[in-house]
Amino acid sequence: TQLLEQSPQFLSIQEGENLTVYCNSSSVFSSLQWYRQEPGEGPVLLVTVVTGGEVKKLKRLTFQFGDARKDSSLHITAAQPGDTGLYLCAGGRNAGKSTFGDGTTLTVKP
Amino acid sequence: DTGVSQDPRHKITKRGQNVTFRCDPISEHNRLYWYRQTLGQGPEFLTYFQNEAQLEKSRLLSDRFSAERPKGSFSTLEIQRTEQGDSAMYLCASSFSGGASYEQYFGPGTRLTVT
């Protein structure tokens, strides 16, 4: 079983703070996706990283794929209450099928 | 709106009843996936289709679960003789098999409650 472990499980911060969440595995993935999910809704795709060492930026969010393509991180600068949600990482190896981590629940307090 | 749609959004049923959920993928996507998500967990893979062919089923998918995609467009997921342990959010996603095929686009989900 290819497991993706996400940490921390829960994170509560004040508006304006910076944070980093992690996604780690012992397996190599062809690509890794980050999603954000709000209560009662489906996950929304944020980014895909494919190349080891790749860094992608999406406004205040910075995503990095590890050199060995086994881990990834998501850094948020100057968090806002609208960033609140469940952040999920998902890794792909076999055609089509993705394995999801259990997510980091982020709460940003005004 | 041309995203993935699911129907119904919520379903409450009594134990032992059968339920069926529908998913309409993004029109140009040829792959369709079903996942199950319980509170505090990430989505758990159930099955996926490429066009009308069901290419993989999770070992977690018991004989009470069946999925179809008869014309390679919409899909249905049926659960027979529901059990309380089937209570979960059932998510459908779609993707295109060319390019970054792991980029899956999710619908809003169907919340099933078995009483």
Contacts between the chains, C-beta under 8 A, distances in Angstrom:
chain1	res1	chain2	res2	distance
A	4	B	42	7.8
A	6	B	42	8.0
A	30	B	102	7.1
A	31	B	100	6.7
A	31	B	102	5.0
A	33	B	102	6.1
A	33	B	103	6.4
A	33	B	104	7.5
A	35	B	106	7.7
A	40	B	108	7.9
A	40	B	109	7.6
A	40	B	111	7.1
A	41	B	108	5.5
A	41	B	109	6.9
A	42	B	4	7.5
A	42	B	91	5.4
A	42	B	93	7.6
A	42	B	106	3.4
A	42	B	107	5.3
A	42	B	108	5.1
A	42	B	109	5.0
A	43	B	43	6.9
A	43	B	91	7.6
A	43	B	106	5.0
A	44	B	106	7.2
A	45	B	103	5.9
A	45	B	104	7.2
A	45	B	105	6.3
A	45	B	106	7.8
A	48	B	100	5.4
A	48	B	102	6.8
A	48	B	103	5.4
A	50	B	100	7.4
A	88	B	42	5.4
A	88	B	43	7.5
A	90	B	42	7.7
A	90	B	43	7.9
A	90	B	102	7.4
A	90	B	104	7.8
A	92	B	101	7.7
A	92	B	102	3.4
A	94	B	56	7.9
A	95	B	55	7.8
A	95	B	97	7.8
A	95	B	101	7.1
A	96	B	31	5.6
A	96	B	33	7.3
A	96	B	48	5.3
A	96	B	50	7.0
A	96	B	55	6.9
A	96	B	56	7.3
A	96	B	95	7.3
A	96	B	97	7.3
A	96	B	101	6.3
A	96	B	102	7.7
A	97	B	33	8.0
A	97	B	45	5.8
A	97	B	48	6.5
A	97	B	56	6.1
A	98	B	45	7.1
A	98	B	102	5.6
A	98	B	104	6.4
A	99	B	45	7.2
A	100	B	35	7.8
A	100	B	42	3.5
A	100	B	43	4.8
A	100	B	44	7.4
A	101	B	42	5.3
A	102	B	40	6.9
A	102	B	41	5.3
A	102	B	42	4.7
A	103	B	42	5.4
